[in-house]
Amino acid sequence: MGCISSKHTTVTRAPSIVKYDSLQIQKDTSTQEQQNTRFIENCMIVWFVDPAATPEKETVLAHLRHIVCTLRIYTDQDACVTFMTNICEEKIFLIIPSGMNSFVERIRYLRQIEKIYIFDGRSNNINQEIFRLNLSTLCEQLRQDVELCELDYINITATPPLTSNSDSTKQTAEFLYAQLMKELLCRFKLDDNVQNIFLNFCRQHYAHDNEQLSTIADFEQNYRPEKALVWLNRSCFISRMLHRAQRAREVDVLHKMGFFMKHMHIQISNVYEQTFALTQNPVVVYRGKTMLNNEFEILVKNNCGGLLSCSTFLITSVDKNIAMNFLRRRIATHADRIAILFEIHADPMKHNTTSPFASLDNIDLNEESENGKVCFTLSVIFRIESVEKTDEQSMNNMWTVKLTLIDDHDPHVRHLIEPLRNNDVHANPLFHLGKLRIAMGDYDHAEQFYHKIL
């Protein structure tokens, strides 16, 4: 990915390994402890420190904290393996010294490990200029890889056509769970103090990250509801926390961020009314995603003709090449995954009060933002029109999935969603969320919902 002084190896069904030379680190025999054990971002860095290396740990840590919030440092192999094995929701970017082949063999098939970076730091006389260059290269590669991972790491839910005879109880429950969360958001009442509660929560979990603390202060001072889309597109605490909470279905965090999501939905609706609602031209946009084969078969291929939704504010592009370049970069280091190009068709002439979308071209984004971005509101619903194998020289296993944005009066949608809109559901949301969790097979979270009711 354009990194200098690196050696890149792709291994099927294992995290890719990148080697850099001469990283210096400090002797350390203790495990890095976080003030809070809860993880609030999708990605984390685990750094296995070579006790024989030279001291530059604090310098490295200062740079790594600009990339992710959660860092763990280990000097004991067993403790490191135990920690990573117990990670279920997050993606791990692992940094290790060279000469640890047996350690790599122990952990290389852990799905939660996204990538491994190998550094040699055994020389005590290394030139500091070389050290800074290699550290800069490491951080730039990590930044790119984390960004790609975040883009790819979104939840997709789907449900088969009404005519299907397959047992889709779990799938449908997952689909309805995301839609119920959206329904509750639309009725979310803005409390005067909710933003302060959220920011205090953020300060607690970013207590060791001065850069994000500064951004939190900026948000507190300058955030306005009409700037919600700008903040979503900033690579900072609020977009990272939102992506994590939406993907992991963390209701308490989503509740704290309800004001922001509601502002997002309102701003997208306003932009939609000012732009797309006034045109008769259909919109075609693209989004790339990779999946494991069984996930693709169950969620997409077997549900052709059914419905699909992304549990996030989905950002797409009118430029197909942007989605294709993303897929090429992901497949280059994840050869075991399937490359999926979502081709999304949206007709502005259809009534889409619950599923608006907005062009980000006229939004006050930063100068590095790409033109042609289109953002769909939370958990919009698409119909899977077709799933076709695509011949692409750079990717052996690529599929194009044509999606059509569903209008508000689609019979399939009404059949599924109307039961969520009655007064009983909105009067007892935790009870109904718990029921859906049970249908999803997630009994632990269902129990948590019912305990809150009691």
C-alpha positions in Angstrom: 0.0 0.0 0.0 2.7 2.4 -0.9 4.8 1.8 2.2 8.6 2.1 2.0 11.1 -0.3 3.5 8.5 -3.0 3.9 8.0 -6.6 3.0 4.5 -7.8 2.5 3.3 -11.4 2.5 -0.2 -12.6 2.0 -1.2 -15.9 3.7 -4.6 -17.5 3.0 -6.9 -17.6 6.0 -4.4 -15.8 8.2 -3.6 -12.1 8.9 -1.1 -10.5 6.5 2.3 -9.8 7.9 4.3 -6.6 7.1 8.0 -6.3 8.1 9.7 -3.1 9.0 13.3 -2.7 10.1 14.8 -1.2 13.3 12.0 -0.2 15.6 13.3 0.6 19.0 11.2 -0.1 22.1 11.6 0.0 25.8 12.3 -2.9 28.2 9.0 -3.5 30.0 7.7 -6.5 31.9 4.2 -5.3 32.7 1.0 -5.4 30.8 -0.4 -2.0 29.7 -3.6 -1.5 31.6 -6.4 0.8 30.5 -8.3 2.9 32.9 -11.5 1.5 31.4 -11.8 -2.1 30.2 -14.7 -1.3 27.9 -13.8 -0.9 24.2 -15.5 1.9 22.3 -13.8 1.5 18.9 -13.8 -1.3 16.3 -10.0 -1.5 16.1 -7.2 -1.9 18.6 -3.4 -2.2 18.6 -1.7 -5.0 20.5 2.0 -4.5 20.9 4.2 -7.4 22.0 7.4 -5.8 23.3 10.8 -7.4 23.1 12.4 -7.0 26.5 15.8 -6.9 24.9 15.0 -3.9 22.7 16.3 -0.4 23.3 14.2 2.3 24.9 11.9 4.3 22.7 8.5 3.1 23.9 6.9 6.4 24.9 7.8 7.9 21.5 6.1 5.0 19.8 3.1 5.1 22.0 2.6 8.8 21.4 2.4 8.1 17.7 0.2 5.0 18.0 -2.4 6.9 20.1 -3.1 9.2 17.1 -4.5 6.1 15.3 -6.6 4.2 17.8 -7.8 4.6 21.3 -7.1 1.1 22.7 -3.5 0.0 23.0 -2.3 -3.1 24.9 1.4 -3.9 25.6 2.6 -7.4 26.4 5.9 -9.0 27.2 4.5 -12.4 28.1 3.4 -14.6 25.1 0.8 -16.6 27.0 -0.9 -13.5 28.4 -0.9 -11.9 25.0 -2.4 -15.0 23.4 -5.1 -15.2 26.1 -6.1 -11.6 25.7 -6.4 -11.8 21.9 -8.2 -15.1 22.0 -10.9 -13.6 24.3 -11.5 -10.6 21.9 -14.8 -11.2 20.1 -16.0 -7.9 18.6 -12.8 -5.9 17.9 -10.2 -6.2 15.1 -6.6 -6.4 16.3 -3.5 -4.9 14.6 -0.6 -6.8 16.1 3.0 -5.4 16.4 5.7 -7.9 17.2 9.5 -8.1 17.0 11.2 -10.4 14.5 12.2 -13.9 15.3 8.8 -14.9 16.8 7.8 -17.5 14.2 6.5 -20.0 16.8 4.3 -17.2 18.4 2.9 -16.3 15.0 2.0 -19.9 14.4 0.0 -19.9 17.6 -2.2 -17.0 16.7 -2.2 -16.6 12.9 -5.6 -18.2 12.5 -7.4 -16.0 15.0 -10.0 -14.2 12.9 -9.9 -11.2 15.2 -6.3 -10.4 14.1 -6.5 -8.1 11.1 -2.8 -7.7 10.4 0.6 -8.4 11.9 3.5 -5.9 11.7 7.0 -7.2 12.4 9.8 -4.9 13.6 13.5 -5.5 14.3 14.6 -3.4 17.3 17.7 -5.2 18.6 20.4 -2.7 17.8 21.4 -0.2 20.5 23.2 2.1 18.0 20.6 2.7 15.4 20.6 6.1 13.7 17.7 8.2 15.1 16.8 9.5 11.6 16.2 5.9 10.4 14.2 5.2 13.6 11.9 8.2 12.9 11.5 7.2 9.3 10.5 3.6 10.2 8.2 4.8 12.9 6.5 7.2 10.4 6.2 4.4 7.9 4.6 2.1 10.5 2.1 4.7 11.6 1.1 5.6 8.1 0.5 2.0 7.2 -1.5 1.4 10.4 -3.6 4.5 9.6 -4.4 3.3 6.1 -5.2 -0.2 7.3 -7.4 0.9 10.2 -9.3 3.2 7.8 -9.9 0.3 5.4 -11.0 -2.0 8.2 -13.4 0.6 9.5 -15.0 1.0 6.1 -15.4 -2.7 5.7 -16.4 -3.6 9.2 -20.2 -2.8 9.1 -23.1 -5.0 10.0 -25.4 -6.2 7.2 -28.8 -7.7 7.9 -31.0 -9.4 5.4 -34.2 -11.3 5.2 -35.5 -13.6 2.4 -38.4 -12.9 0.0 -41.9 -13.4 1.4 -42.3 -16.5 -0.9 -39.3 -18.2 0.7 -39.8 -21.4 2.6 -36.5 -21.3 4.4 -36.2 -21.0 8.2 -35.1 -17.4 8.6 -36.1 -16.7 12.1 -32.6 -15.6 13.3 -32.0 -13.6 10.1 -35.3 -11.8 10.3 -34.9 -11.1 14.0 -31.5 -9.4 13.3 -33.1 -7.4 10.5 -36.0 -6.3 12.6 -33.7 -5.4 15.5 -31.9 -2.9 13.4 -35.2 -1.5 12.1 -36.6 -1.2 15.6 -33.5 0.7 16.7 -34.2 3.1 13.8 -37.9 3.4 14.8 -36.9 4.3 18.3 -34.4 6.8 17.1 -37.1 8.6 15.0 -39.1 9.0 18.2 -36.1 10.0 20.4 -36.8 13.0 22.5 -33.9 15.4 22.8 -33.0 16.1 26.4 -31.2 19.4 27.2 -28.5 17.6 29.1 -28.0 14.6 26.7 -25.0 16.1 24.9 -23.2 16.8 28.2 -23.8 13.2 29.3 -22.4 11.9 26.1 -19.3 14.1 26.2 -18.5 13.2 29.8 -18.7 9.5 28.7 -16.3 10.3 25.9 -13.8 12.1 28.2 -13.8 9.1 30.5 -12.9 6.7 27.8 -10.4 8.9 26.0 -8.7 10.1 29.1 -5.3 9.1 27.9 -5.7 10.5 24.4 -4.9 14.2 24.3 -5.7 14.6 20.6 -9.2 13.2 21.0 -9.8 15.2 24.3 -9.0 18.3 22.3 -11.5 17.2 19.6 -14.1 16.5 22.2 -13.6 20.1 23.5 -13.9 21.4 19.9 -17.2 19.4 19.5 -18.5 20.8 22.8 -17.8 24.4 21.8 -18.6 24.4 18.1 -21.0 21.5 17.3 -24.4 22.5 15.7 -27.1 20.2 14.5 -26.7 21.4 10.9 -23.0 20.3 11.1 -23.8 16.6 12.0 -22.7 15.3 8.5 -19.4 17.2 8.8 -18.6 15.4 12.1 -19.6 12.0 10.7 -17.0 12.5 8.0 -14.2 13.4 10.5 -11.9 10.6 11.5 -12.3 11.2 15.2 -14.0 10.0 18.4 -17.6 10.5 17.4 -17.5 8.7 14.0 -15.4 5.8 15.5 -17.8 5.4 18.5 -20.9 5.5 16.3 -19.5 2.9 13.9 -18.6 0.6 16.8 -21.9 1.1 18.7 -24.0 0.5 15.5 -22.1 -2.6 14.5 -21.9 -4.1 18.0 -25.6 -3.1 18.8 -24.6 -1.3 22.0 -27.9 0.2 23.1 -26.6 2.3 25.9 -24.0 4.0 23.7 -26.5 4.5 20.9 -28.9 6.1 23.5 -26.2 8.5 24.5 -25.5 9.3 20.8 -29.2 9.5 20.0 -29.1 13.3 19.7 -26.3 13.1 17.1 -28.0 10.3 15.0 -31.3 12.3 15.1 -29.5 15.4 13.9 -27.9 13.3 11.1 -31.3 12.0 10.0 -32.8 15.5 10.0 -29.9 17.0 8.0 -30.0 14.2 5.5 -33.7 14.6 5.1 -33.3 18.4 4.6 -30.6 18.0 2.0 -32.7 15.3 0.2 -35.7 17.7 0.0 -33.5 20.4 -1.4 -31.7 18.3 -4.0 -32.7 14.8 -4.9 -36.4 15.3 -4.3 -36.5 17.9 -7.0 -34.9 15.7 -9.7 -36.4 13.0 -11.8 -33.1 11.3 -12.5 -32.4 8.0 -10.8 -29.2 7.8 -8.8 -26.7 5.0 -9.1 -24.0 4.8 -6.4 -21.5 2.1 -5.3 -20.1 0.7 -2.1 -17.5 -2.1 -1.7 -17.5 -4.7 1.0 -15.7 -8.0 1.6 -17.2 -11.1 3.3 -16.2 -14.6 4.1 -17.8 -17.1 1.8 -20.3 -18.6 4.2 -21.4 -15.1 5.3 -21.9 -14.1 1.7 -23.9 -17.2 0.9 -26.2 -16.8 3.9 -26.8 -13.1 3.9 -26.7 -12.1 0.3 -26.7 -14.9 -2.3 -29.4 -17.0 -0.7 -31.6 -13.9 -0.1 -31.8 -12.7 -3.7 -35.2 -11.0 -4.1 -35.3 -10.4 -0.4 -34.3 -7.3 1.7 -31.0 -6.0 2.9 -30.0 -3.3 5.3 -26.8 -1.8 6.7 -27.0 -0.9 10.3 -25.2 2.4 9.8 -25.3 5.7 7.9 -24.1 4.2 4.7 -21.7 6.4 2.7 -21.4 5.5 -1.0 -19.9 7.0 -4.1 -21.1 7.9 -7.6 -17.6 6.8 -8.8 -17.5 3.1 -9.3 -13.6 3.2 -9.4 -13.5 4.3 -5.7 -15.4 1.2 -4.6 -13.3 -1.0 -6.9 -10.0 0.5 -5.6 -11.2 -0.2 -2.0 -11.9 -3.8 -2.9 -8.5 -4.3 -4.5 -6.7 -3.0 -1.5 -8.7 -5.2 0.9 -8.4 -8.4 -1.2 -4.7 -7.8 -1.5 -4.3 -8.7 2.1 -7.4 -10.7 2.7 -7.3 -13.2 -0.2 -9.7 -15.6 1.6 -12.6 -13.1 1.4 -15.1 -12.4 -1.3 -15.1 -9.0 -3.0 -18.6 -7.5 -3.3 -19.5 -4.5 -5.3 -22.9 -3.1 -4.2 -24.5 -1.2 -7.1 -27.3 0.8 -5.5 -30.2 2.3 -7.5 -32.3 5.0 -5.9 -35.2 6.7 -7.5 -35.9 10.2 -6.0 -39.4 10.1 -7.6 -40.5 7.5 -5.1 -41.7 8.6 -1.6 -38.7 8.1 0.7 -39.5 10.0 3.9 -38.0 7.2 6.1 -35.1 6.5 3.7 -33.7 9.8 2.6 -30.2 10.2 1.1 -28.0 13.2 0.7 -25.1 14.3 -1.5 -22.2 15.4 0.5 -20.7 17.6 -2.2 -22.2 20.8 -0.8 -21.5 19.9 2.8 -18.7 21.7 4.5 -16.3 18.7 4.7 -12.5 18.9 4.8 -10.4 19.6 1.7 -9.3 15.9 1.4 -12.8 14.6 1.1 -13.7 12.9 -2.2 -16.4 14.4 -4.4 -19.5 12.4 -5.3 -20.2 10.9 -1.9 -23.9 10.1 -1.1 -24.9 9.3 2.4 -28.0 7.2 3.2 -29.7 7.6 6.5 -29.6 4.9 9.2 -30.6 1.3 8.3 -32.2 2.1 5.0 -33.7 -0.9 3.3 -32.8 -2.2 -0.2 -34.2 -5.1 -2.3 -31.5 -7.5 -3.6 -32.4 -7.5 -7.3 -29.5 -9.7 -8.6 -26.3 -11.4 -7.5 -23.8 -12.0 -10.3 -20.3 -13.3 -10.5 -18.0 -10.7 -12.0 -14.8 -11.2 -14.1 -12.2 -9.0 -12.6 -8.5 -9.7 -13.3 -7.2 -8.4 -10.0 -9.7 -10.3 -7.9 -10.5 -14.0 -8.3 -13.8 -14.1 -6.4 -15.8 -10.9 -7.0 -19.6 -10.5 -7.2 -21.8 -7.5 -8.2 -24.9 -7.2 -6.1 -27.6 -4.9 -7.5 -29.7 -3.2 -4.8 -32.7 -1.0 -5.2 -33.8 1.5 -2.5 -37.2 0.5 -1.2 -40.0 3.1 -1.1 -42.1 3.7 2.0 -45.1 1.6 0.8 -43.4 -1.6 -0.3 -45.6 -4.6 0.8 -42.7 -6.7 2.1 -41.4 -3.8 4.2 -44.8 -3.0 5.6 -45.4 -6.7 6.4 -42.2 -6.7 8.5 -42.1 -3.2 10.0 -45.7 -2.3 10.8 -45.8 -4.5 13.9 -42.9 -2.4 15.3 -44.9 0.8 15.0 -47.6 0.0 17.5 -47.9 1.8 20.8 -47.0 -1.3 22.9 -43.6 -1.6 21.3 -42.7 2.0 21.9 -44.1 1.9 25.4 -41.9 -1.1 26.2 -38.9 -1.0 23.9 -36.5 -3.0 26.1 -39.0 -5.9 26.3 -39.3 -6.1 22.5 -35.6 -5.6 22.0 -35.1 -8.5 24.4 -37.5 -10.7 22.5 -35.6 -10.1 19.3 -32.3 -10.8 21.0 -33.7 -14.2 22.1 -34.8 -14.9 18.5 -31.2 -14.0 17.4 -29.8 -16.5 19.9 -28.2 -13.7 22.0 -29.5 -14.7 25.4 -26.9 -12.7 27.4 -28.0 -9.4 26.0 -31.7 -10.4 26.2 -31.2 -11.0 30.0 -29.6 -7.6 30.4 -32.6 -5.9 28.8 -35.0 -7.8 31.1 -32.9 -6.9 34.2 -33.2 -3.2 33.2 -36.9 -3.6 33.1 -37.0 -5.0 36.6 
